[in-house]
Amino acid sequence: DTLISYRKQVKRWSLGIWQAARVYGIPFGRKRLDAEYTLICTEVMIANLFTVILPLLLPLTWWYAPKIAQFIMWGLVFDYGVVFLASAYTSWRDRSWDRVLCFPLYGVPRYISSAMNLMAFYEAILRRKKVGAWFQPPRYTTR
């Protein structure tokens, strides 16, 4: 509904993923699933780091290293170009142009998701926050 509730939900999902990895001993279980899970999580973490750090580095590098800033800018343009093409195609296919009109806002939830995933990794893996009881939103509890 709102960006605050979206942030909380993404943090719950991300924290659950990292807590499950810690509880079940992934990647040290020596199973094929552990290797796949580890590769996927590594890819997600790298993508999240780039998503969060590159827009923050752009103003700094623009002044001190314009060639690096230009490289970062082209990466962001390419990334948004792929998303724009996907939204344009699905809008054309469904004859609904709202995705193209809302395209500039795509970066906000993506940035929030990436930041929440990094924060959940920090809390669950690095800080070793205790799982205790799995979080359950009040709307799902029974009395």
C-alpha positions in Angstrom: 0.0 0.0 0.0 2.7 2.5 1.0 6.5 2.6 0.7 6.8 2.0 4.4 4.7 -1.2 4.4 6.6 -2.3 1.2 9.9 -1.7 3.0 8.7 -3.8 6.0 7.5 -6.6 3.8 10.7 -6.8 1.8 12.8 -6.8 5.0 10.7 -9.7 6.4 11.3 -11.7 3.2 15.0 -10.9 3.1 15.5 -11.6 6.8 13.7 -14.9 6.4 15.9 -16.0 3.5 19.1 -15.2 5.4 17.8 -16.7 8.7 16.9 -19.9 6.8 20.4 -20.0 5.3 21.9 -19.7 8.7 19.6 -22.1 10.5 20.1 -24.9 7.9 23.8 -24.4 7.6 23.8 -23.3 3.9 26.4 -23.3 2.2 28.1 -25.9 4.4 25.6 -28.7 4.0 27.4 -30.3 1.1 24.3 -30.8 -0.9 23.6 -29.6 -4.5 20.9 -27.3 -3.3 23.4 -25.6 -1.0 25.7 -24.8 -3.9 22.8 -23.4 -6.0 21.5 -21.3 -3.1 25.0 -19.9 -2.5 25.4 -19.0 -6.1 22.0 -17.3 -6.3 22.6 -15.4 -3.0 26.0 -14.3 -4.2 24.6 -12.9 -7.4 21.8 -11.2 -5.6 24.2 -9.6 -3.1 26.5 -8.3 -5.9 23.5 -6.9 -7.7 22.2 -5.3 -4.5 25.6 -3.7 -3.8 25.7 -2.2 -7.3 22.2 -1.0 -7.0 22.8 0.8 -3.7 26.3 2.0 -4.2 26.5 3.2 -7.8 23.9 6.0 -7.6 25.7 7.2 -4.4 29.1 7.1 -6.1 28.0 8.9 -9.2 28.1 12.5 -7.7 31.5 11.8 -6.1 33.1 10.3 -9.2 31.6 13.0 -11.5 33.9 15.6 -9.9 37.0 13.5 -9.2 37.0 10.8 -11.9 34.8 11.8 -14.9 35.7 8.7 -16.9 34.5 6.4 -14.1 31.4 8.5 -13.7 30.7 8.2 -17.4 31.1 4.4 -17.1 28.7 4.3 -14.2 26.2 6.5 -16.0 26.2 4.3 -19.1 25.6 1.3 -16.9 22.6 2.9 -15.3 21.3 4.0 -18.7 21.7 0.4 -20.0 20.0 -1.0 -16.9 17.0 1.4 -17.2 16.9 0.9 -20.9 16.3 -2.9 -20.4 13.6 -2.2 -17.9 12.0 0.4 -20.2 12.0 -2.1 -23.1 10.3 -4.7 -20.9 7.7 -2.3 -19.7 7.1 -0.9 -23.2 6.7 -4.4 -24.6 4.3 -5.5 -21.9 2.3 -2.3 -22.2 2.0 -2.8 -25.9 1.0 -6.4 -25.5 -1.6 -5.7 -22.9 -2.7 -2.4 -24.5 -2.2 -0.7 -21.2 0.2 2.2 -21.1 0.3 2.7 -17.4 3.6 0.7 -17.1 5.4 3.1 -19.5 4.0 6.1 -17.7 5.1 4.8 -14.3 8.5 3.6 -15.6 10.5 6.5 -14.0 9.4 5.4 -10.6 10.8 1.9 -11.0 14.0 2.7 -9.3 12.4 3.6 -5.9 11.1 0.1 -5.0 14.2 -1.5 -6.5 16.5 0.7 -4.4 14.4 -0.1 -1.3 14.5 -3.8 -2.0 18.3 -3.8 -2.4 18.9 -1.8 0.7 16.6 -4.0 2.8 18.3 -7.2 1.5 21.7 -5.8 2.5 20.4 -4.8 5.9 18.8 -8.2 6.4 22.1 -9.9 5.5 23.9 -7.7 8.0 21.4 -8.5 10.8 21.0 -12.2 10.1 24.5 -13.3 9.0 27.0 -10.7 10.2 25.4 -9.7 13.5 24.0 -13.2 14.0 20.7 -11.9 15.2 18.8 -14.7 17.0 15.9 -16.2 15.1 14.0 -17.0 18.2 10.5 -17.1 16.8 9.6 -16.5 13.2 8.0 -13.2 12.8 4.3 -13.4 12.1 2.4 -10.2 11.1 -0.7 -9.6 13.4 -3.1 -10.0 10.5 -2.3 -13.7 10.2 -2.5 -14.6 13.9 -5.4 -16.5 15.3 -6.8 -15.9 18.7 
